[in-house]
Amino acid sequence: MAFSVRPYLPADEPGWLRCRTLSFLGTQYYDDVKPHRTAFDLPAVSMVAVADDGTIAGLIDVEIDGGAATIDTVAVHPDHSRQGIATALLDAALPQARKAGATTLDAWTREDEAANAWYLGSGFVENFRYLHVYKNGDEPVEGFTTPDGLSGPVIAFLHADIAREAEMRARFARVHVCRQYLRRL
Ligand SMILES: CC(C)(COP(=O)(O)OP(=O)(O)OC[C@H]1O[C@@H](n2cnc3c(N)ncnc32)[C@H](O)[C@@H]1OP(=O)(O)O)[C@@H](O)C(=O)NCCC(=O)NCCS
């Protein structure tokens, strides 16, 4: 499939949301669904890959905080994976991030093979890891405290130190290792 990379336009929002949702559906971020596109307070580089039928096939958003840039989202429609779209989006975003003053680029991701292989193959190195822990509705509330008037949490999303991985996996069914990848620009 032919595709072209260009800056994101406000009219892209419905296609952007569809592409991101379908991309994330097959990953450990399957329930990270956004009804509206992220708005950035800081400067950001936002690019999309458009298929020849006009649909959004991929997207990247890079937020820039002085010298430190972060990939907020990179996602490729599952029907168009491994065709170089994410790489083309990154290649288009990098010069703009450098021009805006960024000297490092980082990204955070869970254990999905595609994302980890893509970051490692794109010049990133792992810099840090910690845990994303979910308490689901069936799991006990012991140890949680909540403000007066509220029940214990029915569900919860929490962070934990990587050193507690075995303990967290023993207690909670859904635990993800979240890695920070870092690349110098
Ligand atoms: C990660 C992602 C953006 C890669 O997009 P892509 O357009 O398929 O990637 P490219 O075609 O530019 O690069 C392909 C390379 O990435 C890696 N890769 C991509 N998919 C892979 C998979 N399913 N298994 C293993 N490696 C994979 C490989 O290194 C591959 O090179 P190869 O095909 O020569 O082996 C895409 O899989 C995606 O959208 N995933 C879901 C969203 C996500 O996890 N985003 C990042 C974290 S928030």
The ligand as a Gaussian input file, in Angstrom:
#p B3LYP/6-31G(d) Opt

LIG

0 1
 C        4.937000      -0.587000      17.128000
 C        4.296000      -0.121000      15.812000
 C        4.046000       1.386000      15.910000
 C        5.238000      -0.451000      14.658000
 O        4.649000       0.072000      13.471000
 P        5.042000      -0.496000      12.018000
 O        4.608000       0.525000      11.016000
 O        4.504000      -1.875000      11.880000
 O        6.620000      -0.551000      12.115000
 P        7.663000      -0.419000      10.859000
 O        7.077000      -1.099000       9.676000
 O        8.101000       0.991000      10.727000
 O        8.887000      -1.224000      11.452000
 C        8.856000      -2.610000      11.382000
 C        9.825000      -3.152000      12.429000
 O        9.256000      -2.997000      13.746000
 C        9.377000      -4.263000      14.445000
 N        8.064000      -4.904000      14.472000
 C        6.891000      -4.369000      14.040000
 N        5.889000      -5.245000      14.271000
 C        6.438000      -6.346000      14.818000
 C        5.894000      -7.562000      15.301000
 N        4.584000      -7.826000      15.220000
 N        6.736000      -8.457000      15.837000
 C        8.047000      -8.207000      15.937000
 N        8.640000      -7.066000      15.490000
 C        7.812000      -6.136000      14.960000
 C       10.360000      -5.080000      13.638000
 O       11.665000      -4.666000      14.030000
 C       10.050000      -4.609000      12.229000
 O       11.089000      -4.818000      11.323000
 P       10.977000      -6.091000      10.319000
 O        9.595000      -6.067000       9.746000
 O       12.063000      -5.820000       9.324000
 O       11.213000      -7.277000      11.187000
 C        2.950000      -0.865000      15.558000
 O        3.148000      -2.246000      15.734000
 C        1.809000      -0.426000      16.457000
 O        1.089000       0.510000      16.130000
 N        1.636000      -1.124000      17.603000
 C        0.513000      -0.834000      18.478000
 C        0.647000       0.490000      19.188000
 C        1.864000       0.551000      20.059000
 O        2.218000      -0.420000      20.715000
 N        2.539000       1.708000      20.037000
 C        3.775000       1.938000      20.774000
 C        3.672000       1.954000      22.205000
 S        2.597000       3.144000      22.903000

